[in-house]
Amino acid sequence: GLRSESVKNNGINHLISALLTKGTQARTAREIADETESLSGHIDGSMGRNILGLSCTFLSEKIVEGMELFFDILLHPSFPEKEIAIEKGHTFTAIRNEGDSLSSVAMKKFLKGLYPRHPYGLPALGTTSSVRSLRRSDLIRHYKETVRPDNIVISIVGDVSCREIRERLEEKLADWQAFTRSVRLVLEGT
């Protein structure tokens, strides 16, 4: 989240969260959208002051397909150049719109004054110049540094079997570097 940003890379987490569902090594943005719809579900990236997240919702009877899609996005985002350009355009528009909102301007100034040397003082969307300077290689590097086995929480809620979930998690995460050394599976429920 914002806490991992600096003046130089400000806005990187917002951009990454917007791009997570825009392509993987195996799926295009359109394929992700179509597959999500076929699961009667929703999947989206998010970010906050302390988090970079990926959340999804789908029917419990679609757990196999849903987890397949979720882990493809989590483990293999591709950050396509075309999608980066589109998302940067959306971000520039959102930054301009914030400048037209008195309450947004006041809040940004307040946070900058309250946290003058801390990332919480940075704007969540970034600045026009910081977002413009971000490259695909920056996004990939930041994502790999941030989203790693010892730095994630996976929460699954619903009418599912803990045993089946454990098996699927172990299967999906088995190849993730350092997974077996640094992650402890804690499952509660029936």
C-alpha positions, 0 to 999 in steps of 0.5 A: 500500500501507500506505506511502501511508496516514496515520492519517486514511485508514488501511485505505484500501488494504485496502478498495480491494483487497477492492472491486476485483472488486466492480464496474466501470462495465460489470460487477457483482460477480456478473458479474465472478465469473461471467465469472471462473468461465467463464474457469476463472480467478481474479482478486483484489485485494491490498495490502501495505506497498508495493503495491496489486495486482490479480492474475489467473490463467486459461488461456492460450487465454482470454487475450483474454477474461481481459485484457478482464476484467482491464483493465476492473477495473484501469481502471474500478472503480466501488466501489459503495456497497452493496459498500463497506458489506459490505466495511467490515463484513468489515473491522470483524469482522477488526479485532475478531478481531485484537484477540482474537489475542495474537500479532496484538496483540503484532505491532501494538504492536511495529510501532507502537513500531518505526515511531512516525511512519511508515505501517509502524506503522499496522495494515494493516486500519486502525482501526475509526474510520479505516475508518468515516470512509472514503467512496466519494469517498475510495476513488476519489480514492486509487485515481486518485492511486495507480493511474496509468500511471507507477506500475504494473507489469504482469507476464504469464507463460505460454504467450503470444505477446509480440507479441500481448500487446504489441498487446493492452496497447497497445490496452487502455491507449491511452486511459489518460491520459498512457500514451504519455508515461510507460510503456515496454513491456518484453517478454521471451520468445519 
